[in-house]
Amino acid sequence: MRRLILPLTALLLLLAAGCAPPRTGTLGPAPAGPSPTTATAPTGAPTTPAPSASRSPTAGATTGTPTTAAPTGPDGTLTVQLWFARNGKLVPTRRASPATVATSRLALTELAAGPSVAETAAGLTTLVPAGTQVTRIAGGVATLLPPAGFDTGGAATARLRRAQVVWTLTQFPTVRRVAFAPADAATGRDDYADLLPPIVVTAPAIGDRVGSPVTVTGTADVYEATVSVRVLDAAGQEIGTAFTTASCGSGCRGGYRVDVRYRRPTAGPGTIEVYEVSARDGSRINVVRIPVDMAASR
């Protein structure tokens, strides 16, 4: 009987071993390296990795060229991005106007018209005078005929004025660089990248009506690429918060995108505050405040 039991036992052991998974083989591809991460504070919402800055030049990136035209809404309106000035730096906002094929003329007209009442209250201004015209667009270069006195006000003011024009016009796919007649070399966004503040907010714009979650986008060059956002009610009380990482940071500019949930029983004014946390003392620095009209949330 023992002669039968021992072979059967050995056979069962061999079968069990044959059913076990192999101890060698692939574990799949190795990680390609760290990617932008997001995190959310208890009152915030889950966030998503930010898009690459080079793929979103109209959102404030300093590399790449525009690949899409200004969006036309279902009601036949055209939304254009305008770059105003605040404290010597460039600040984006946007306008919705009746659609037209003369997008460059529309953008320059709106740029010269200046900020709205809400934008003025937030510190925005324009240095671009009326009468600034595009005479031709060829080979990706828009040639402008500036009005008399366009470069007055000192070198820094004149450069900021030109930067407003360049950053506004290069949102369109036909314009990559801008030349100011009669003999100036064409310049692009990279030539004025130093005029961007550490944090640029492209959405929401000042005065926008937002709901929860509110999507906040832009570009940043901040410590460890970490961008923080909080939502404040009309009394300045924090009702939502989140943070994310830009696609690049600490010496380079990257894009970011984050959704922030907030709790508010009634609709009314509020503020989206985007900032960097100081590595030195943990305080909020490079703060950008966007006054908005908030919808009620649960």
DRENZA-331390 format. One record per residue (C-alpha): residue number from 1; residue in three letters; x, y, z. Coordinates in Angstrom, 1 decimal. Layout:
<nodes>
(NUM; "Ala"; (X; Y; Z))
...
</nodes>
This chain:
<nodes>
(1; "Met"; (0.0; 0.0; 0.0))
(2; "Arg"; (2.9; 2.4; 0.7))
(3; "Arg"; (4.2; 1.9; -2.8))
(4; "Leu"; (0.9; 3.4; -4.1))
(5; "Ile"; (0.6; 6.2; -1.6))
(6; "Leu"; (4.0; 7.7; -2.2))
(7; "Pro"; (3.8; 8.0; -6.0))
(8; "Leu"; (0.3; 9.5; -5.7))
(9; "Thr"; (1.5; 12.1; -3.2))
(10; "Ala"; (4.4; 13.0; -5.4))
(11; "Leu"; (2.1; 13.3; -8.4))
(12; "Leu"; (-0.3; 15.6; -6.5))
(13; "Leu"; (2.7; 17.8; -5.5))
(14; "Leu"; (3.8; 18.0; -9.1))
(15; "Leu"; (0.3; 19.0; -10.3))
(16; "Ala"; (0.0; 21.7; -7.7))
(17; "Ala"; (3.4; 23.1; -8.7))
(18; "Gly"; (2.3; 23.1; -12.3))
(19; "Cys"; (-0.8; 25.2; -11.5))
(20; "Ala"; (1.1; 27.9; -9.6))
(21; "Pro"; (2.0; 31.1; -11.4))
(22; "Pro"; (5.6; 31.3; -12.8))
(23; "Arg"; (8.1; 33.1; -10.6))
(24; "Thr"; (9.8; 34.9; -13.5))
(25; "Gly"; (8.5; 37.1; -16.3))
(26; "Thr"; (7.7; 40.7; -17.0))
(27; "Leu"; (6.0; 43.1; -14.5))
(28; "Gly"; (5.1; 45.6; -17.2))
(29; "Pro"; (6.9; 48.7; -18.3))
(30; "Ala"; (8.9; 50.7; -15.8))
(31; "Pro"; (7.6; 54.1; -14.8))
(32; "Ala"; (8.8; 56.9; -17.1))
(33; "Gly"; (9.4; 59.2; -14.2))
(34; "Pro"; (7.4; 61.5; -12.1))
(35; "Ser"; (4.4; 63.2; -13.6))
(36; "Pro"; (2.4; 66.3; -12.5))
(37; "Thr"; (0.5; 65.3; -9.4))
(38; "Thr"; (-2.5; 66.9; -7.7))
(39; "Ala"; (-3.8; 66.9; -4.2))
(40; "Thr"; (-6.8; 68.3; -2.5))
(41; "Ala"; (-7.4; 69.7; 0.9))
(42; "Pro"; (-10.4; 68.4; 2.8))
(43; "Thr"; (-12.7; 71.1; 1.5))
(44; "Gly"; (-11.4; 71.0; -2.0))
(45; "Ala"; (-12.1; 68.8; -5.0))
(46; "Pro"; (-10.1; 66.2; -6.9))
(47; "Thr"; (-7.8; 67.7; -9.4))
(48; "Thr"; (-6.3; 66.6; -12.7))
(49; "Pro"; (-2.8; 66.9; -14.0))
(50; "Ala"; (-2.1; 70.2; -15.8))
(51; "Pro"; (-1.6; 70.2; -19.6))
(52; "Ser"; (1.9; 70.9; -21.0))
(53; "Ala"; (2.6; 74.6; -21.4))
(54; "Ser"; (3.9; 74.1; -24.9))
(55; "Arg"; (0.5; 72.8; -26.0))
(56; "Ser"; (-1.4; 75.8; -24.6))
(57; "Pro"; (0.4; 79.0; -25.8))
(58; "Thr"; (-2.7; 81.1; -25.5))
(59; "Ala"; (-2.9; 80.2; -21.9))
(60; "Gly"; (0.3; 82.0; -21.1))
(61; "Ala"; (3.1; 79.6; -22.1))
(62; "Thr"; (6.2; 81.0; -23.5))
(63; "Thr"; (7.0; 78.3; -26.0))
(64; "Gly"; (5.1; 77.0; -29.0))
(65; "Thr"; (2.7; 78.7; -31.4))
(66; "Pro"; (-1.0; 79.0; -31.4))
(67; "Thr"; (-2.8; 76.1; -33.1))
(68; "Thr"; (-6.4; 77.0; -32.7))
(69; "Ala"; (-8.5; 80.1; -33.6))
(70; "Ala"; (-10.4; 82.1; -31.1))
(71; "Pro"; (-13.5; 80.0; -30.3))
(72; "Thr"; (-16.9; 81.0; -31.8))
(73; "Gly"; (-19.9; 80.4; -29.6))
(74; "Pro"; (-23.2; 78.8; -30.7))
(75; "Asp"; (-24.7; 82.3; -30.5))
(76; "Gly"; (-22.3; 83.6; -33.2))
(77; "Thr"; (-20.0; 85.4; -30.7))
(78; "Leu"; (-16.2; 85.3; -30.8))
(79; "Thr"; (-14.2; 85.1; -27.6))
(80; "Val"; (-10.8; 86.8; -27.8))
(81; "Gln"; (-8.1; 86.9; -25.1))
(82; "Leu"; (-6.8; 90.3; -24.2))
(83; "Trp"; (-3.5; 91.0; -22.3))
(84; "Phe"; (-3.7; 94.0; -20.1))
(85; "Ala"; (-1.1; 95.4; -17.6))
(86; "Arg"; (-1.0; 95.4; -13.8))
(87; "Asn"; (2.0; 96.5; -11.7))
(88; "Gly"; (4.3; 96.3; -14.7))
(89; "Lys"; (3.3; 92.8; -15.7))
(90; "Leu"; (0.9; 91.2; -18.3))
(91; "Val"; (-2.5; 90.0; -17.1))
(92; "Pro"; (-5.0; 88.1; -19.4))
(93; "Thr"; (-8.7; 88.5; -19.6))
(94; "Arg"; (-11.2; 87.9; -22.4))
(95; "Arg"; (-14.0; 89.4; -24.4))
(96; "Ala"; (-17.0; 88.0; -26.3))
(97; "Ser"; (-18.0; 90.0; -29.3))
(98; "Pro"; (-19.9; 89.4; -32.5))
(99; "Ala"; (-17.9; 87.0; -34.8))
(100; "Thr"; (-15.8; 88.6; -37.5))
(101; "Val"; (-13.1; 87.6; -39.9))
(102; "Ala"; (-11.1; 90.7; -38.9))
(103; "Thr"; (-10.0; 89.1; -35.6))
(104; "Ser"; (-6.8; 91.1; -35.3))
(105; "Arg"; (-8.6; 94.4; -35.7))
(106; "Leu"; (-11.2; 93.3; -33.2))
(107; "Ala"; (-8.6; 92.3; -30.6))
(108; "Leu"; (-6.6; 95.6; -31.0))
(109; "Thr"; (-9.9; 97.6; -30.8))
(110; "Glu"; (-10.8; 95.9; -27.5))
(111; "Leu"; (-7.3; 96.2; -26.2))
(112; "Ala"; (-7.3; 100.0; -26.8))
(113; "Ala"; (-10.8; 100.3; -25.3))
(114; "Gly"; (-9.3; 99.2; -22.0))
(115; "Pro"; (-10.5; 97.2; -19.0))
(116; "Ser"; (-14.1; 96.9; -17.8))
(117; "Val"; (-15.2; 98.5; -14.5))
(118; "Ala"; (-14.6; 95.3; -12.6))
(119; "Glu"; (-11.2; 94.8; -14.3))
(120; "Thr"; (-10.2; 98.4; -13.5))
(121; "Ala"; (-11.2; 97.8; -9.8))
(122; "Ala"; (-8.9; 94.8; -9.9))
(123; "Gly"; (-6.0; 96.9; -11.0))
(124; "Leu"; (-5.9; 96.2; -14.7))
(125; "Thr"; (-5.0; 98.9; -17.3))
(126; "Thr"; (-4.0; 99.2; -20.9))
(127; "Leu"; (-1.1; 101.1; -22.5))
(128; "Val"; (-2.3; 100.6; -26.1))
(129; "Pro"; (-3.7; 103.6; -27.8))
(130; "Ala"; (-6.5; 103.7; -30.3))
(131; "Gly"; (-5.5; 103.7; -33.9))
(132; "Thr"; (-3.0; 100.8; -33.7))
(133; "Gln"; (-3.6; 98.8; -36.9))
(134; "Val"; (-2.4; 95.7; -38.6))
(135; "Thr"; (-1.4; 96.4; -42.1))
(136; "Arg"; (-0.6; 92.9; -43.3))
(137; "Ile"; (-0.2; 89.3; -42.1))
(138; "Ala"; (2.2; 87.1; -44.1))
(139; "Gly"; (4.4; 84.2; -43.2))
(140; "Gly"; (3.1; 84.2; -39.6))
(141; "Val"; (4.2; 87.8; -39.1))
(142; "Ala"; (1.7; 90.6; -38.4))
(143; "Thr"; (3.0; 94.0; -39.4))
(144; "Leu"; (1.6; 96.9; -37.4))
(145; "Leu"; (1.4; 100.6; -38.1))
(146; "Pro"; (1.5; 102.2; -34.6))
(147; "Pro"; (0.0; 105.7; -34.2))
(148; "Ala"; (2.2; 108.7; -33.4))
(149; "Gly"; (3.7; 108.6; -29.9))
(150; "Phe"; (3.3; 104.9; -29.5))
(151; "Asp"; (6.7; 104.5; -27.9))
(152; "Thr"; (6.4; 107.4; -25.4))
(153; "Gly"; (6.6; 107.0; -21.7))
(154; "Gly"; (10.0; 105.5; -21.3))
(155; "Ala"; (11.6; 102.2; -22.4))
(156; "Ala"; (9.9; 100.0; -19.8))
(157; "Thr"; (6.4; 101.4; -20.6))
(158; "Ala"; (7.0; 101.2; -24.3))
(159; "Arg"; (8.1; 97.6; -24.0))
(160; "Leu"; (5.1; 96.6; -21.9))
(161; "Arg"; (2.8; 98.3; -24.4))
(162; "Arg"; (4.4; 96.2; -27.2))
(163; "Ala"; (4.1; 93.1; -25.1))
(164; "Gln"; (0.3; 93.7; -24.7))
(165; "Val"; (0.0; 93.8; -28.5))
(166; "Val"; (2.2; 90.8; -29.2))
(167; "Trp"; (0.6; 88.5; -26.6))
(168; "Thr"; (-2.8; 89.5; -27.7))
(169; "Leu"; (-2.3; 89.0; -31.5))
(170; "Thr"; (-0.3; 85.7; -31.2))
(171; "Gln"; (-3.4; 83.9; -29.9))
(172; "Phe"; (-4.5; 83.6; -33.5))
(173; "Pro"; (-3.1; 80.8; -35.7))
(174; "Thr"; (-2.0; 83.1; -38.5))
(175; "Val"; (0.2; 85.2; -36.2))
(176; "Arg"; (3.4; 83.9; -34.6))
(177; "Arg"; (5.3; 87.2; -34.4))
(178; "Val"; (4.6; 90.9; -34.6))
(179; "Ala"; (6.7; 93.6; -36.4))
(180; "Phe"; (6.2; 97.2; -35.6))
(181; "Ala"; (6.7; 99.4; -38.7))
(182; "Pro"; (8.7; 100.9; -40.1))
(183; "Ala"; (11.8; 98.9; -39.5))
(184; "Asp"; (11.6; 96.9; -36.2))
(185; "Ala"; (12.4; 93.2; -36.2))
(186; "Ala"; (9.5; 90.9; -35.5))
(187; "Thr"; (9.1; 89.7; -31.9))
(188; "Gly"; (7.1; 86.9; -30.4))
(189; "Arg"; (5.9; 85.9; -26.9))
(190; "Asp"; (9.3; 84.6; -25.8))
(191; "Asp"; (10.7; 88.1; -26.2))
(192; "Tyr"; (8.4; 89.3; -23.4))
(193; "Ala"; (8.2; 86.2; -21.2))
(194; "Asp"; (9.9; 88.1; -18.4))
(195; "Leu"; (6.8; 90.4; -18.2))
(196; "Leu"; (4.6; 87.5; -17.0))
(197; "Pro"; (4.0; 87.4; -13.2))
(198; "Pro"; (5.0; 84.1; -11.4))
(199; "Ile"; (1.3; 83.0; -11.6))
(200; "Val"; (-1.0; 83.7; -14.6))
(201; "Val"; (-4.7; 82.8; -14.3))
(202; "Thr"; (-6.4; 82.4; -17.7))
(203; "Ala"; (-9.7; 81.1; -16.3))
(204; "Pro"; (-11.9; 82.1; -14.8))
(205; "Ala"; (-11.7; 85.7; -15.9))
(206; "Ile"; (-12.6; 88.7; -13.8))
(207; "Gly"; (-16.4; 89.0; -13.5))
(208; "Asp"; (-17.2; 85.5; -14.7))
(209; "Arg"; (-20.1; 83.6; -13.3))
(210; "Val"; (-18.8; 80.3; -11.9))
(211; "Gly"; (-20.3; 77.2; -10.3))
(212; "Ser"; (-18.9; 74.4; -8.1))
(213; "Pro"; (-16.6; 72.9; -9.0))
(214; "Val"; (-14.9; 75.9; -10.6))
(215; "Thr"; (-12.1; 75.1; -13.0))
(216; "Val"; (-9.0; 77.2; -12.6))
(217; "Thr"; (-6.3; 77.2; -15.3))
(218; "Gly"; (-3.2; 79.2; -16.2))
(219; "Thr"; (0.6; 78.9; -16.1))
(220; "Ala"; (3.1; 79.3; -13.3))
(221; "Asp"; (6.8; 79.4; -12.4))
(222; "Val"; (6.7; 78.7; -8.7))
(223; "Tyr"; (8.6; 76.7; -6.1))
(224; "Glu"; (8.3; 72.9; -6.8))
(225; "Ala"; (5.6; 73.8; -9.4))
(226; "Thr"; (3.0; 73.8; -6.7))
(227; "Val"; (0.0; 76.1; -7.3))
(228; "Ser"; (-2.6; 76.5; -4.5))
(229; "Val"; (-6.2; 77.8; -4.9))
(230; "Arg"; (-8.8; 78.8; -2.5))
(231; "Val"; (-12.4; 80.1; -2.9))
(232; "Leu"; (-13.6; 83.0; -0.8))
(233; "Asp"; (-17.1; 84.2; -0.2))
(234; "Ala"; (-18.1; 87.9; -0.1))
(235; "Ala"; (-17.0; 88.1; 3.5))
(236; "Gly"; (-13.6; 86.7; 2.7))
(237; "Gln"; (-14.3; 83.4; 4.4))
(238; "Glu"; (-12.6; 80.3; 2.8))
(239; "Ile"; (-15.3; 77.9; 1.4))
(240; "Gly"; (-13.1; 75.7; -0.8))
(241; "Thr"; (-9.5; 74.9; -1.4))
(242; "Ala"; (-7.2; 72.7; -3.5))
(243; "Phe"; (-3.8; 72.6; -5.0))
(244; "Thr"; (-2.0; 71.0; -8.0))
(245; "Thr"; (1.3; 71.0; -9.7))
(246; "Ala"; (2.1; 72.8; -13.0))
(247; "Ser"; (3.8; 70.8; -15.8))
(248; "Cys"; (7.0; 72.7; -15.0))
(249; "Gly"; (8.2; 75.0; -12.2))
(250; "Ser"; (11.1; 76.4; -10.1))
(251; "Gly"; (12.8; 78.1; -13.0))
(252; "Cys"; (10.5; 77.2; -15.8))
(253; "Arg"; (6.9; 77.9; -16.6))
(254; "Gly"; (4.3; 75.2; -16.9))
(255; "Gly"; (0.6; 74.9; -17.3))
(256; "Tyr"; (-1.8; 73.9; -14.6))
(257; "Arg"; (-5.5; 73.0; -14.2))
(258; "Val"; (-7.4; 72.3; -11.1))
(259; "Asp"; (-11.1; 71.9; -10.1))
(260; "Val"; (-12.1; 73.4; -6.8))
(261; "Arg"; (-15.4; 72.6; -5.1))
(262; "Tyr"; (-16.9; 75.1; -2.7))
(263; "Arg"; (-19.9; 75.2; -0.4))
(264; "Arg"; (-22.2; 78.2; -0.6))
(265; "Pro"; (-26.0; 78.2; 0.1))
(266; "Thr"; (-26.7; 81.3; -1.9))
(267; "Ala"; (-25.4; 82.9; -5.1))
(268; "Gly"; (-23.3; 86.1; -4.9))
(269; "Pro"; (-19.9; 87.7; -5.3))
(270; "Gly"; (-16.8; 85.9; -4.4))
(271; "Thr"; (-13.1; 85.6; -5.1))
(272; "Ile"; (-10.8; 82.9; -6.6))
(273; "Glu"; (-7.4; 83.3; -5.0))
(274; "Val"; (-4.4; 81.6; -6.7))
(275; "Tyr"; (-1.1; 81.7; -4.9))
(276; "Glu"; (2.2; 80.1; -4.0))
(277; "Val"; (3.1; 78.9; -0.5))
(278; "Ser"; (6.4; 80.4; 0.6))
(279; "Ala"; (9.1; 77.8; 1.1))
(280; "Arg"; (10.6; 80.1; 3.8))
(281; "Asp"; (7.7; 80.7; 6.2))
(282; "Gly"; (4.6; 79.1; 4.6))
(283; "Ser"; (2.8; 82.4; 3.9))
(284; "Arg"; (0.8; 83.0; 0.7))
(285; "Ile"; (2.9; 84.8; -1.9))
(286; "Asn"; (2.5; 85.8; -5.6))
(287; "Val"; (-1.2; 86.0; -4.9))
(288; "Val"; (-3.6; 86.5; -7.8))
(289; "Arg"; (-7.2; 87.4; -6.9))
(290; "Ile"; (-10.1; 87.0; -9.4))
(291; "Pro"; (-13.4; 88.5; -8.4))
(292; "Val"; (-16.2; 86.4; -9.7))
(293; "Asp"; (-20.0; 85.9; -9.4))
(294; "Met"; (-20.6; 82.5; -7.7))
(295; "Ala"; (-23.6; 80.3; -8.2))
(296; "Ala"; (-25.0; 78.6; -5.1))
(297; "Ser"; (-23.8; 75.1; -4.2))
(298; "Arg"; (-24.8; 72.3; -1.9))
</nodes>
